[in-house]
Amino acid sequence: MNTDKEKTFIRQTTLPEIGEIGQEKINNSRIAIIGCGGLGSVAAVYLAASGVGHIHLIDYDTIDLSNLHRQVFYRRDQVGKSKAKILAAYIKEISTYVEVSFTEEPITKSNIHETLNVFSLIVDCTDSLATKYLLNDYCVLQHKTLVYGSLYKHDGYVSVFNAISKGDRGAHLRDAFPSMPQKHVPNCSEIGTLNPIVGIIGLMQANEVIKIITETGKPLMNKVLIYNSMENTQFLMKLQPTFPLKEVETIFNDNEYFDARCQVQDPSLLIDADELKKSIHDKNLKIISVIENQSVSLPFPVHLRMPISSLDPSKLESFTEDKIVVICQKGISSYTATEEIKKKFPHLMVYSLKNGIDQY
């Protein structure tokens, strides 16, 4: 290493577990991080500062004002801009020795191999169950290690899936949760979260990546670490790698891993904010909220609150002469609900509020 590089990483190379050999492994590593939100931005910045040689960032979303309390590497003047692009620029500023690239499209079944084929270590920082199962199944079939992270209210989850130990592959997501829940599971934007746990879990993921690259410590293989921020407690859920590989292959071949947030919405099922404002006082207008968090303040009265996780279209059977507008915060859950309602009652006039109440 040259003098400047030696000084940059001296605090790591001083550790006997890392040393110059370990640092060289870090410098030569190539990883992909999917999701540049609360988990991904933290993991990416710390791994870049550690000297990871090539980091590829993947995120189709843009920065929102509501993100900033937990996605602390973004600024107010960057709202509306690409998360992946802004985070890549930030990493380039702070990390001279790191090559960073980015993709501004969602990971889907059709592009996952093309996007991730050259990376052996994948970091899952998404908040989409469909994407998590897609990443897991792809990594199992392609023999890639997956560093998993997720959040639910005050709890955080971290694991290392599909890693090799003594020639054997470790457990993966389906060994913990064999199938994806059929009902909607709300994410952070719907049920809320405190910012410290987001940073903690992102850092734990970065820590697992460093251990895997340098072959030090004990990665979270065959176990899921569950951290509760309210009690400041940790629990290790042990896993056994028993889920059949053949079944993973069958699921991967048959499943589309559909995520409504990546869906192109049908304009005929949408109503924009301006149009809704013009008809807001229409006596035949019925507004349905499918927001999971019932304490979220709404900009107008609603006729029915029905969280997306307990959506029951039959409750709208009597609204035959009404114009129904379904609302949520970002226009994603509401669109899913609108499609479900139209499937059951094709004759109903039902629309999803485009971009949700956040843009109203």
Buried (B, 14 or more C-beta within 10 A) or exposed (E): BEEEBEEBBEEBBEEEEBBEEBBBBBBEBBBBBBBBBBBBBBBBBBBBBBBBBBBBBBBBBBBBEBBBEBBBBBEEEBBEBBBBBBBBBBBEEEBEBBBBEBBBEBBBBEEBEEBBEEBBBBBBBBBBBBBBBBBBBBBBBBEBBBBBBBBBBBBBBBBBBBBEEEEEBBBBBBBBEEEBEEEBBBBBBBBEBBEEBBBBBBBBBBBBBBBBBBEBEEBBBBBBBBBBBEEEEEEEEEBEBEBEEEEBEEBBEEBEBEBBBBEEBEEEBBBBBEBBEEEEEEEEBBBBBBBBEEEBEBEEEBBBEBBBBEBEBEEBEEBEEBBBBBBBBBBBBBBBBBBBBBEEBEEBBBBBBBBBBBEB
